[in-house]
Amino acid sequence: MRCCLLLAAGVCPEFLEGTMAGIRLFNVHYDWEDCISMGLGAVIVLSSWIGNDVGTQPVAVNATIVGILVLALGGSEFVDLHRWEESLEAACGLWLIASPFIFGYADAGTLRYWHFILGIAVTLLAVLELRQDWRLSDAELAHHSGR
Protein backbone atom coordinates (compact mmCIF):
# COMPACT_ATOMS: atom_id res chain seq x y z
CA MET A 1 0.00 0.00 0.00
CA ARG A 2 2.78 2.44 0.95
CA CYS A 3 4.65 1.69 -2.27
CA CYS A 4 1.49 2.36 -4.29
CA LEU A 5 1.01 5.69 -2.54
CA LEU A 6 4.62 6.62 -3.27
CA LEU A 7 4.26 5.68 -6.92
CA ALA A 8 0.95 7.56 -7.13
CA ALA A 9 2.65 10.62 -5.67
CA GLY A 10 5.34 10.35 -8.35
CA VAL A 11 8.12 9.43 -5.94
CA CYS A 12 10.51 6.79 -7.21
CA PRO A 13 11.63 4.23 -4.59
CA GLU A 14 15.18 4.30 -6.02
CA PHE A 15 15.25 8.05 -5.34
CA LEU A 16 14.17 7.43 -1.76
CA GLU A 17 16.91 4.83 -1.27
CA GLY A 18 19.54 7.26 -2.56
CA THR A 19 18.16 10.02 -0.37
CA MET A 20 18.14 7.79 2.69
CA ALA A 21 21.75 6.77 2.03
CA GLY A 22 22.66 10.44 1.76
CA ILE A 23 20.93 11.17 5.04
CA ARG A 24 22.79 8.29 6.73
CA LEU A 25 26.05 9.71 5.40
CA PHE A 26 25.48 12.89 7.39
CA ASN A 27 24.10 11.22 10.53
CA VAL A 28 27.13 9.12 11.49
CA HIS A 29 30.53 10.39 12.59
CA TYR A 30 33.13 8.89 10.27
CA ASP A 31 36.92 8.63 10.65
CA TRP A 32 37.50 10.51 7.40
CA GLU A 33 35.96 13.63 8.93
CA ASP A 34 38.63 13.64 11.63
CA CYS A 35 41.33 13.08 9.01
CA ILE A 36 40.01 16.04 7.02
CA SER A 37 40.11 18.14 10.21
CA MET A 38 43.74 17.20 10.73
CA GLY A 39 44.51 17.98 7.08
CA LEU A 40 42.81 21.36 7.34
CA GLY A 41 44.87 22.09 10.45
CA ALA A 42 48.08 21.30 8.57
CA VAL A 43 47.05 23.53 5.64
CA ILE A 44 46.20 26.37 8.06
CA VAL A 45 49.68 26.10 9.61
CA LEU A 46 51.23 26.34 6.15
CA SER A 47 48.73 28.86 4.73
CA SER A 48 50.97 31.90 5.15
CA TRP A 49 53.67 30.25 3.07
CA ILE A 50 51.37 28.45 0.60
CA GLY A 51 49.62 31.72 -0.20
CA ASN A 52 53.06 33.33 -0.63
CA ASP A 53 51.87 36.11 1.66
CA VAL A 54 53.41 35.71 5.12
CA GLY A 55 52.22 39.16 6.19
CA THR A 56 53.35 40.22 9.64
CA GLN A 57 54.73 37.98 12.32
CA PRO A 58 51.53 38.09 14.46
CA VAL A 59 49.51 36.94 11.43
CA ALA A 60 51.83 33.98 10.81
CA VAL A 61 51.90 33.08 14.51
CA ASN A 62 48.09 33.28 14.66
CA ALA A 63 47.74 30.95 11.66
CA THR A 64 50.25 28.54 13.17
CA ILE A 65 48.48 28.45 16.55
CA VAL A 66 45.01 28.03 15.02
CA GLY A 67 46.31 25.34 12.66
CA ILE A 68 47.96 23.40 15.47
CA LEU A 69 44.75 23.63 17.53
CA VAL A 70 42.61 22.34 14.63
CA LEU A 71 45.15 19.58 13.94
CA ALA A 72 45.24 18.56 17.63
CA LEU A 73 41.44 18.66 17.98
CA GLY A 74 41.02 16.52 14.86
CA GLY A 75 43.53 14.03 16.26
CA SER A 76 41.78 14.06 19.61
CA GLU A 77 38.42 13.35 17.94
CA PHE A 78 40.01 10.47 16.05
CA VAL A 79 41.23 8.89 19.31
CA ASP A 80 38.57 9.87 21.85
CA LEU A 81 35.31 11.46 20.74
CA HIS A 82 33.78 14.30 22.82
CA ARG A 83 31.30 17.03 21.93
CA TRP A 84 33.51 19.83 23.27
CA GLU A 85 36.11 19.05 20.61
CA GLU A 86 33.75 20.01 17.80
CA SER A 87 32.73 23.16 19.66
CA LEU A 88 36.36 24.26 20.02
CA GLU A 89 37.00 23.38 16.39
CA ALA A 90 34.06 25.56 15.31
CA ALA A 91 35.44 28.39 17.46
CA CYS A 92 38.84 28.01 15.75
CA GLY A 93 37.15 28.22 12.35
CA LEU A 94 35.23 31.35 13.34
CA TRP A 95 38.42 32.90 14.75
CA LEU A 96 40.21 32.19 11.47
CA ILE A 97 37.39 33.89 9.55
CA ALA A 98 37.62 36.93 11.84
CA SER A 99 41.44 37.04 11.86
CA PRO A 100 41.85 39.24 8.75
CA PHE A 101 39.73 41.91 10.41
CA ILE A 102 41.38 41.58 13.81
CA PHE A 103 44.95 41.67 12.48
CA GLY A 104 44.25 44.21 9.72
CA TYR A 105 44.91 42.26 6.54
CA ALA A 106 41.32 42.04 5.32
CA ASP A 107 41.91 44.58 2.56
CA ALA A 108 45.05 43.21 0.91
CA GLY A 109 46.77 40.01 -0.11
CA THR A 110 45.67 36.48 -0.85
CA LEU A 111 46.09 35.29 2.73
CA ARG A 112 42.70 36.69 3.66
CA TYR A 113 41.04 34.43 1.06
CA TRP A 114 42.93 31.41 2.36
CA HIS A 115 41.81 32.15 5.90
CA PHE A 116 38.19 32.84 4.91
CA ILE A 117 37.92 29.59 2.94
CA LEU A 118 39.79 27.45 5.48
CA GLY A 119 37.81 29.00 8.35
CA ILE A 120 34.52 28.27 6.61
CA ALA A 121 35.61 24.68 5.88
CA VAL A 122 36.67 24.07 9.51
CA THR A 123 33.46 25.62 10.86
CA LEU A 124 31.16 23.67 8.53
CA LEU A 125 32.92 20.39 9.26
CA ALA A 126 32.77 21.04 13.01
CA VAL A 127 29.06 21.88 12.84
CA LEU A 128 28.42 18.68 10.84
CA GLU A 129 30.32 16.60 13.40
CA LEU A 130 28.56 18.32 16.29
CA ARG A 131 25.20 17.62 14.67
CA GLN A 132 26.14 13.95 14.23
CA ASP A 133 27.23 13.56 17.85
CA TRP A 134 24.57 15.74 19.50
CA ARG A 135 22.02 13.01 20.24
CA LEU A 136 24.52 10.30 21.15
CA SER A 137 24.63 9.20 24.75
CA ASP A 138 27.91 9.09 26.65
CA ALA A 139 28.00 5.32 26.14
CA GLU A 140 27.56 5.72 22.37
CA LEU A 141 30.30 8.36 22.26
CA ALA A 142 32.58 5.98 24.17
CA HIS A 143 31.71 3.22 21.67
CA HIS A 144 32.70 5.48 18.75
CA SER A 145 35.89 6.36 20.59
CA GLY A 146 37.00 2.76 20.79
CA ARG A 147 37.87 2.65 17.10
trRosetta pair geometry for C-beta under 8 A, 3 or more apart (Angstrom, degrees):
i j d omega theta_ij theta_ji phi_ij phi_ji
1 4 5.7 -55 -152 33 31 112
1 5 6.6 30 152 -18 64 104
2 5 5.7 -54 -151 36 33 111
2 6 6.4 34 151 -19 66 105
3 6 5.6 -53 -150 36 33 113
3 7 6.3 30 153 -16 66 106
3 13 6.7 -9 -135 -70 93 129
4 7 5.7 -55 -145 39 31 108
4 8 6.1 33 154 -20 66 108
5 8 5.6 -53 -143 38 30 112
5 9 6.2 27 156 -16 64 108
6 9 5.8 -59 -147 39 29 108
6 11 4.6 -81 -171 72 83 107
6 13 6.4 81 119 -70 146 79
6 16 7.2 -42 -156 -35 143 145
7 10 7.7 50 180 -70 32 20
7 11 7.3 -97 -76 59 25 63
7 13 7.9 -27 -67 -31 84 93
11 15 6.5 -123 -174 67 71 125
11 16 6.4 60 158 -51 111 109
12 15 4.2 90 71 -1 94 107
12 16 7.2 -165 95 -7 52 82
13 16 5.4 -52 -151 35 41 114
13 17 6.4 43 152 -22 69 100
14 17 5.6 -49 -149 33 35 112
14 18 6.5 34 153 -16 65 105
15 18 5.8 -57 -151 39 32 110
15 19 6.2 32 152 -19 66 109
16 19 5.5 -55 -145 39 32 113
16 20 6.1 32 156 -20 66 106
17 20 5.8 -54 -145 37 29 110
17 21 6.4 30 154 -19 63 105
18 21 5.7 -53 -148 35 31 111
18 22 6.4 33 151 -19 63 106
19 22 5.6 -55 -152 36 33 113
19 23 6.4 33 151 -20 66 103
20 23 5.5 -50 -147 34 35 112
20 24 6.4 37 152 -19 65 102
21 24 5.6 -51 -149 35 33 112
21 25 6.6 45 148 -30 63 100
22 25 5.4 -45 -153 22 34 119
22 26 7.1 15 156 -4 62 104
23 26 6.3 -68 -158 44 34 98
23 27 6.2 27 150 -22 69 118
24 27 5.5 -65 -139 38 34 111
24 28 6.4 10 173 -5 70 112
25 28 7.4 -77 -151 38 17 93
26 128 6.6 -93 -151 -155 90 104
26 131 7.7 -9 162 100 94 126
26 132 7.1 -136 164 -80 52 102
27 132 6.1 144 -172 -124 27 82
28 132 6.3 45 154 -156 4 121
29 33 6.5 -97 -162 44 67 142
29 81 6.7 107 117 -134 158 145
29 129 6.0 67 -120 -143 103 80
29 132 4.5 145 -62 122 79 137
29 133 5.7 32 -53 -62 137 93
29 144 5.9 47 70 -161 123 149
30 33 5.2 110 68 -7 77 98
31 34 5.8 -57 -162 35 46 109
31 35 6.4 45 145 -19 74 105
31 78 6.6 66 -146 -132 80 87
31 147 6.7 103 -87 -135 116 151
32 35 5.3 -52 -146 38 41 115
32 36 6.2 45 153 -23 69 100
33 36 5.7 -50 -150 34 32 112
33 37 6.6 37 148 -22 62 102
33 77 7.9 -71 103 125 94 140
33 125 6.3 167 -163 -168 93 104
33 128 7.2 -137 -137 100 136 117
33 129 5.7 156 148 -82 142 110
34 37 5.4 -47 -151 31 36 116
34 38 6.6 36 150 -17 65 101
34 74 5.1 142 -170 -173 65 77
34 75 7.4 118 172 -85 108 21
34 77 4.6 -158 -113 95 112 107
34 78 4.0 154 145 -72 148 85
35 38 5.7 -52 -150 36 34 111
35 39 6.3 36 150 -19 65 106
35 74 7.3 130 -86 169 10 122
35 78 7.2 83 -58 -93 61 129
36 39 5.5 -53 -146 39 34 114
36 40 6.2 37 153 -21 66 103
36 74 7.6 -142 77 -138 45 136
36 125 6.2 -147 105 -130 121 151
37 40 5.7 -53 -147 35 30 111
37 41 6.5 34 151 -22 62 103
37 70 6.2 -141 178 171 82 86
37 71 7.7 161 134 -107 76 30
37 73 6.7 -92 160 95 133 87
37 74 3.0 179 105 -102 108 117
37 77 6.7 46 53 40 157 137
37 89 6.5 -39 -144 -141 128 144
37 122 7.3 87 -132 -131 76 79
37 125 6.1 -174 -79 126 86 141
37 126 7.7 93 -109 -72 119 77
37 129 8.0 -4 -58 -33 134 154
38 41 5.5 -50 -152 32 33 116
38 42 6.6 33 151 -18 64 102
38 70 7.9 169 -107 129 28 78
38 71 5.3 64 -144 -142 64 66
38 74 3.9 -156 -55 106 67 138
38 75 5.7 82 -95 -55 118 76
38 78 7.3 -6 -39 -30 128 136
39 42 5.7 -52 -150 34 35 110
39 43 6.4 32 152 -16 66 104
39 74 8.0 -130 12 155 52 170
40 43 5.6 -54 -146 38 34 110
40 44 6.3 38 152 -23 66 103
40 70 5.9 -80 101 146 95 139
40 74 7.5 143 46 -56 93 148
40 118 6.2 151 -166 -157 96 91
40 121 5.9 -161 -122 111 136 119
40 122 5.4 168 142 -80 146 88
40 125 7.3 -178 -10 25 157 154
41 44 5.7 -52 -149 33 31 113
41 45 6.6 35 152 -21 63 101
41 67 4.9 120 -176 -174 61 62
41 68 6.8 101 180 -96 112 11
41 69 7.3 -152 -131 73 115 43
41 70 3.5 -171 -92 93 93 91
41 71 2.9 -174 123 -55 146 70
41 72 7.3 170 -154 3 161 52
41 73 7.6 162 -75 41 138 83
41 74 5.8 -144 -13 10 129 128
42 45 5.7 -49 -153 30 34 113
42 46 6.5 13 155 -1 65 110
42 67 6.7 102 -95 -179 11 113
42 71 5.9 90 -51 -94 65 123
43 46 5.9 -68 -147 51 32 99
43 47 6.1 62 149 -64 67 88
43 50 7.1 -21 -161 -4 76 160
43 67 7.4 -154 72 -129 40 118
43 118 6.3 -159 105 -115 112 128
44 47 5.4 -21 -146 -17 33 122
44 63 5.9 -156 166 -173 77 81
44 66 5.7 -95 156 102 138 95
44 67 3.3 -174 93 -92 97 93
44 70 5.9 76 25 36 148 140
44 71 8.0 -147 48 -36 108 94
44 96 6.7 -75 -134 -116 129 145
44 115 7.9 78 -135 -113 89 69
44 118 5.3 152 -86 161 89 148
44 122 7.6 18 -58 -54 138 138
45 63 6.7 140 -123 137 25 85
45 64 5.4 56 -138 -126 75 58
45 67 3.3 -168 -54 117 68 153
45 68 6.3 81 -87 -50 116 68
45 71 7.1 -4 -31 -29 123 135
46 49 5.5 -69 -170 53 69 102
46 50 5.1 71 131 -30 94 107
46 67 7.5 140 1 -143 54 164
47 50 5.5 -53 -129 39 32 110
47 51 5.8 22 172 -10 68 112
47 63 5.4 -125 57 -167 109 138
47 67 7.3 -175 1 -71 103 131
47 111 6.8 106 141 -143 100 82
47 114 4.6 154 -166 147 115 137
47 115 6.7 117 144 -68 155 71
47 118 6.4 -86 -87 -16 145 158
48 51 6.5 -62 -144 44 18 102
48 53 6.8 -110 -159 85 58 56
48 54 4.7 61 165 -124 109 55
48 55 6.5 -99 -137 22 107 95
48 59 6.8 135 -105 120 123 95
48 60 4.6 42 -98 -112 175 83
48 63 5.2 159 -36 57 105 156
48 64 7.9 -41 4 -46 128 83
48 111 6.3 20 -115 -121 59 126
49 52 7.2 32 -176 -79 37 39
49 54 6.6 26 -78 -83 60 89
50 114 7.1 140 82 -125 108 147
51 109 7.5 77 144 164 125 98
51 110 4.7 -164 -170 100 108 105
51 111 4.8 143 102 -86 154 64
51 113 7.7 157 -127 62 132 89
51 114 4.7 -99 -65 -31 136 146
52 110 7.3 36 58 51 81 130
53 109 4.4 138 -169 -166 147 117
53 110 5.2 160 -7 49 145 81
53 111 4.2 -134 95 -37 120 102
54 59 7.5 134 155 85 52 111
54 60 5.4 -1 -171 -73 85 125
54 111 8.0 140 -84 -75 3 142
55 59 3.8 -27 100 68 135 153
55 60 6.5 176 63 -42 90 81
55 103 7.7 66 154 133 144 130
55 105 5.4 -32 -128 -92 137 157
55 109 6.6 129 -79 131 98 178
55 111 5.6 -73 -37 26 123 166
56 59 4.9 100 56 4 73 103
56 60 7.3 -143 97 -1 40 88
56 103 7.3 -157 51 174 117 115
56 105 7.8 -160 10 -56 96 125
57 60 5.8 -57 -147 40 36 109
57 61 6.1 34 156 -19 69 108
58 61 5.6 -55 -141 41 32 111
58 62 6.1 39 157 -25 66 105
58 103 6.0 -171 109 -133 111 120
59 62 5.7 -52 -148 34 28 114
59 63 6.5 26 154 -16 62 105
59 99 7.5 114 -137 163 77 114
59 103 5.1 139 -88 148 86 154
59 105 6.0 35 -106 -7 145 146
59 111 7.0 58 162 141 134 155
60 63 5.8 -54 -148 37 31 110
60 64 6.3 32 153 -20 64 107
61 64 5.6 -55 -148 37 32 113
61 65 6.3 30 155 -18 66 106
62 65 6.0 -57 -146 37 28 107
62 66 6.2 21 159 -13 65 109
62 99 5.7 152 141 -141 141 128
62 103 6.4 -130 3 -56 160 147
63 66 6.0 -57 -142 42 28 107
63 67 5.9 30 158 -20 64 112
63 96 7.8 77 -115 -126 67 99
63 99 7.6 115 -71 165 73 165
63 115 7.1 -103 -101 -93 105 110
64 67 5.8 -58 -144 39 26 112
64 68 6.3 25 158 -18 63 107
65 68 5.9 -56 -147 37 28 109
65 69 6.4 30 154 -19 63 106
66 69 5.7 -55 -150 36 32 113
66 70 6.4 29 154 -17 66 105
66 92 5.3 145 -157 -165 88 98
66 95 6.2 -160 -111 96 125 117
66 96 5.3 139 166 -76 157 100
66 99 7.5 -84 -31 -62 156 145
67 70 5.8 -54 -145 37 31 107
67 71 6.1 32 155 -18 65 109
68 71 5.6 -54 -144 40 31 114
68 72 6.1 29 157 -18 66 108
69 72 5.8 -57 -144 40 27 108
69 73 6.1 25 158 -17 65 108
69 88 7.3 -118 170 151 113 110
69 92 5.2 -171 103 -104 123 139
70 73 5.8 -54 -143 39 29 109
70 74 6.3 31 156 -19 63 107
70 89 6.2 90 -126 -135 74 85
70 92 5.1 -174 -69 124 90 153
70 93 7.7 91 -99 -61 123 74
70 122 5.7 -69 -126 -129 137 135
71 74 5.9 -56 -149 36 26 111
71 75 6.5 24 153 -15 62 108
72 75 5.7 -56 -148 40 32 111
72 76 6.1 35 152 -22 65 107
73 76 5.4 -51 -144 36 33 115
73 77 6.4 36 154 -20 65 102
73 85 5.1 156 -165 -166 93 90
73 88 5.7 -158 -108 92 142 112
73 89 4.8 -175 122 -73 150 97
73 92 7.2 -167 10 -2 149 147
74 77 5.8 -51 -148 34 31 111
74 78 6.5 36 150 -24 62 105
74 89 7.3 96 -59 -108 71 133
75 78 5.4 -51 -150 31 34 116
75 79 6.5 19 157 -9 66 107
76 79 6.0 -64 -148 43 31 101
76 80 6.3 -49 -179 55 69 84
76 82 7.7 -41 142 29 109 102
76 85 5.5 -160 98 -119 116 135
77 80 7.7 -94 -125 71 18 42
77 81 5.7 46 -158 -108 65 67
77 82 7.7 -119 -104 35 67 62
77 85 4.9 173 -72 126 92 151
77 86 7.3 80 -97 -59 133 76
77 89 7.9 -13 -38 -40 136 144
77 129 7.1 -10 -153 -177 152 151
78 147 7.5 -62 175 25 62 152
79 145 7.2 23 134 -161 43 87
79 147 7.9 -112 -126 32 29 113
80 145 4.7 35 -135 -150 50 124
81 85 7.4 -112 -152 32 45 139
81 133 6.7 -155 168 -117 117 139
81 141 5.2 -141 99 -168 104 84
81 144 4.8 -18 25 99 154 112
81 145 4.6 -140 20 -75 84 85
82 85 5.1 108 69 -12 83 101
82 141 6.8 74 -98 174 43 138
83 86 6.1 -56 -165 34 47 107
83 87 6.6 45 144 -19 73 107
83 130 6.6 78 -155 -133 82 79
83 133 5.6 -172 -94 117 80 124
83 134 7.2 88 -121 -99 124 49
83 141 7.5 -72 -35 -110 82 147
84 87 5.3 -54 -150 38 42 117
84 88 6.2 41 154 -18 72 103
85 88 6.0 -55 -149 38 30 107
85 89 6.3 31 151 -20 64 109
86 89 5.4 -54 -145 38 33 115
86 90 6.3 37 154 -21 66 102
86 126 4.8 149 -167 -166 75 79
86 127 7.7 142 171 -72 113 20
86 129 4.6 -158 -109 96 127 108
86 130 4.0 177 127 -68 143 86
86 133 6.7 167 -10 40 147 133
87 90 5.8 -52 -150 34 30 111
87 91 6.6 31 150 -18 63 105
87 126 7.5 148 -73 172 13 120
87 130 6.6 95 -62 -102 64 131
88 91 5.4 -52 -149 36 36 115
88 92 6.5 41 150 -22 66 100
89 92 5.6 -48 -150 32 34 114
89 93 6.6 36 150 -19 63 103
89 122 6.2 -136 170 175 87 96
89 125 7.5 -73 141 93 131 93
89 126 3.9 -176 101 -102 106 126
89 129 7.6 19 65 55 146 136
90 93 5.6 -52 -151 35 35 113
90 94 6.4 32 152 -16 66 105
90 122 7.6 171 -107 132 33 83
90 123 5.3 72 -143 -135 69 67
90 126 3.8 -161 -63 110 76 141
90 127 6.0 89 -103 -57 124 73
90 130 6.9 -18 -37 -26 133 141
91 94 5.7 -54 -146 39 33 110
91 95 6.2 37 153 -22 65 105
92 95 5.6 -53 -146 36 31 114
92 96 6.4 32 153 -21 64 104
92 122 6.1 -79 96 147 96 145
92 126 8.0 143 47 -55 91 153
93 96 5.7 -53 -149 33 31 111
93 97 6.6 33 151 -19 63 103
93 118 7.9 -143 -131 130 78 63
93 119 4.7 127 -173 -167 64 61
93 120 7.0 132 -180 -70 113 9
93 121 7.4 -147 -131 71 121 46
93 122 3.4 -168 -90 93 106 101
93 123 3.3 -170 119 -53 143 75
93 124 7.7 -162 -177 3 162 53
93 125 8.0 163 -73 43 149 85
93 126 6.0 -157 -3 10 136 132
94 97 5.6 -50 -150 33 35 114
94 98 6.4 25 154 -11 66 109
94 119 6.8 117 -83 -176 14 111
94 123 5.8 92 -53 -95 69 126
95 98 5.8 -63 -147 45 31 105
95 99 6.3 56 150 -51 65 93
95 119 7.5 -149 69 -128 45 118
96 99 5.5 -26 -148 -4 33 124
96 115 5.1 -148 171 -168 87 88
96 118 6.0 -79 148 97 147 95
96 119 3.4 -167 91 -88 102 103
96 122 6.6 74 31 37 142 140
97 115 7.0 169 -95 141 29 86
97 116 6.0 66 -129 -125 72 55
97 119 3.7 -178 -53 129 74 150
97 120 6.6 89 -87 -54 117 66
97 123 7.1 -8 -28 -28 129 140
98 101 5.6 -66 -169 45 61 108
98 102 5.6 55 139 -24 88 111
98 119 8.0 167 3 -153 55 159
99 102 5.5 -60 -136 41 33 109
99 103 5.7 1 176 7 73 113
99 115 5.5 -95 63 177 121 149
99 119 7.6 -172 13 -70 106 140
100 103 6.7 -67 -130 53 21 89
100 104 7.9 -109 174 64 50 9
100 105 5.1 -94 -143 78 76 73
100 106 3.8 111 139 -82 105 75
100 111 7.6 160 -96 107 104 87
100 112 4.1 67 -112 -124 147 96
100 115 5.8 160 -42 75 101 137
100 116 7.2 -24 -4 -53 138 89
101 104 7.7 34 -173 -72 23 33
101 106 4.9 31 -77 -48 58 144
105 108 6.2 -85 -160 61 69 79
105 109 5.8 -27 -179 43 109 129
105 111 6.1 -7 135 77 140 118
105 112 5.7 -161 121 -63 87 100
106 112 5.5 119 -126 -125 41 140
107 112 7.9 111 -2 -43 17 162
108 112 7.6 118 69 -12 31 128
109 112 6.1 115 83 -5 84 92
110 113 5.4 -49 -167 34 61 113
110 114 6.4 64 139 -22 79 100
111 114 5.4 -51 -151 36 40 115
111 115 6.2 33 155 -15 71 107
112 115 5.9 -59 -147 41 30 106
112 116 6.2 34 154 -22 66 105
113 116 5.7 -50 -142 35 32 112
113 117 6.2 24 161 -13 66 109
114 117 6.2 -64 -148 41 24 104
114 118 5.9 14 161 -9 65 115
115 118 5.9 -54 -131 46 29 105
115 119 5.7 34 163 -23 63 112
116 119 5.9 -62 -147 38 21 111
116 120 6.4 20 157 -18 61 108
117 120 5.9 -55 -148 35 28 109
117 121 6.4 27 154 -18 63 107
118 121 5.6 -53 -146 37 33 112
118 122 6.3 32 156 -18 67 105
119 122 5.9 -53 -144 37 30 108
119 123 6.1 27 157 -17 64 110
120 123 5.8 -58 -145 40 28 110
120 124 6.1 25 160 -17 66 109
121 124 6.1 -57 -143 39 26 107
121 125 6.2 22 160 -15 63 110
122 125 6.0 -60 -147 40 26 108
122 126 6.2 25 156 -19 64 111
123 126 5.8 -58 -146 38 28 110
123 127 6.3 26 157 -18 65 107
124 127 5.8 -54 -145 36 30 110
124 128 6.4 34 154 -20 64 105
125 128 5.6 -52 -149 35 32 113
125 129 6.3 28 155 -15 65 107
126 129 5.8 -56 -146 40 31 109
126 130 6.1 33 154 -21 65 108
127 130 5.6 -52 -143 38 31 113
127 131 6.3 35 154 -22 63 105
128 131 5.8 -56 -151 35 28 112
128 132 6.5 28 152 -19 63 106
129 132 5.6 -52 -147 35 34 113
129 133 6.2 13 160 -4 67 112
130 133 6.1 -67 -142 48 28 98
130 134 6.1 53 155 -59 65 95
131 134 5.8 -29 -144 -9 28 120
132 136 8.0 17 136 -23 61 118
133 136 5.2 -56 -159 21 57 123
133 141 6.6 64 -158 -101 107 101
133 144 7.9 -118 -111 50 102 164
136 140 4.0 -128 -166 93 97 125
136 141 5.1 123 122 -55 125 79
136 144 7.3 -18 -163 -8 161 133
137 140 4.8 98 50 7 73 100
137 141 7.1 -133 97 -3 40 86
138 141 5.6 -52 -148 37 34 113
138 142 6.3 36 152 -20 65 105
139 142 5.6 -53 -149 36 32 113
139 143 6.5 38 149 -23 63 103
140 143 5.4 -47 -148 32 35 116
140 144 6.6 35 153 -16 65 101
141 144 5.8 -53 -150 37 34 109
141 145 6.3 37 149 -24 64 107
142 145 5.4 -53 -148 33 34 117
142 146 6.7 34 155 -24 64 102
143 146 6.1 -56 -155 28 31 109
144 147 7.3 6 169 -58 49 86
